[in-house]
Amino acid sequence: MGGKGACPPEDCGGVWGYEELKSILENPKHPDHKDTKKWLGLKPRDQWDANGFDLEETKYAVTFSL
């Protein structure tokens, strides 16, 4: 089992909404940047890593969701 990239958050608006979300998070000057981070549960200094993938975390989540 492998993977690539972070899973889009629930209710982000599908493919187009996820692309917009990533664009907002990449631009700290975007008017929605702060609110979007808050919506995702990120702290002010936290960064969203759209390319991040944790295989062990995924295996754990799949194991305990069955």
C-alpha positions as CSV (number, residue, x, y, z in Angstrom):
1,M,0.0,0.0,0.0
2,G,1.3,3.5,-0.8
3,G,0.0,6.9,-1.5
4,K,0.8,10.4,-2.7
5,G,-0.4,13.7,-1.4
6,A,-2.7,14.8,1.3
7,C,-6.4,14.0,1.2
8,P,-8.7,16.9,0.5
9,P,-10.6,18.0,3.6
10,E,-14.3,17.2,3.9
11,D,-16.6,19.8,2.3
12,C,-13.8,21.7,0.5
13,G,-15.8,21.9,-2.8
14,G,-14.5,19.0,-4.8
15,V,-11.5,19.2,-7.1
16,W,-12.0,22.9,-7.9
17,G,-12.6,23.8,-4.3
18,Y,-9.5,21.9,-3.2
19,E,-7.4,23.7,-5.8
20,E,-8.7,27.0,-4.5
21,L,-8.1,26.0,-0.9
22,K,-4.4,25.2,-1.8
23,S,-4.1,28.6,-3.5
24,I,-5.5,30.4,-0.5
25,L,-3.1,28.6,1.9
26,E,-0.1,29.3,-0.3
27,N,-0.8,33.1,-0.1
28,P,-0.6,34.6,3.4
29,K,-1.9,37.9,2.0
30,H,-5.1,36.3,0.6
31,P,-8.2,37.8,2.4
32,D,-9.4,34.2,3.3
33,H,-6.0,32.8,4.4
34,K,-6.6,33.2,8.2
35,D,-10.1,31.9,8.1
36,T,-9.2,29.0,5.9
37,K,-6.4,27.9,8.3
38,K,-8.8,28.2,11.2
39,W,-11.5,26.1,9.4
40,L,-8.8,23.4,8.9
41,G,-7.9,23.5,12.5
42,L,-4.4,24.8,11.8
43,K,-2.7,27.1,14.3
44,P,-1.3,30.4,13.0
45,R,2.2,29.1,12.5
46,D,1.1,25.7,11.1
47,Q,1.5,25.0,7.4
48,W,-0.7,22.8,5.1
49,D,1.3,20.3,3.2
50,A,-0.7,19.3,0.1
51,N,2.1,16.9,-0.8
52,G,2.3,15.3,2.6
53,F,1.4,11.6,3.1
54,D,2.0,9.5,6.1
55,L,1.8,5.8,5.2
56,E,1.8,4.6,8.9
57,E,-1.0,7.1,9.8
58,T,-3.1,5.9,6.8
59,K,-2.6,2.2,7.7
60,Y,-3.7,3.0,11.3
61,A,-6.8,4.9,10.1
62,V,-7.8,2.1,7.7
63,T,-7.2,-0.6,10.4
64,F,-9.4,1.1,13.0
65,S,-12.1,2.2,10.6
66,L,-13.1,-1.3,9.6
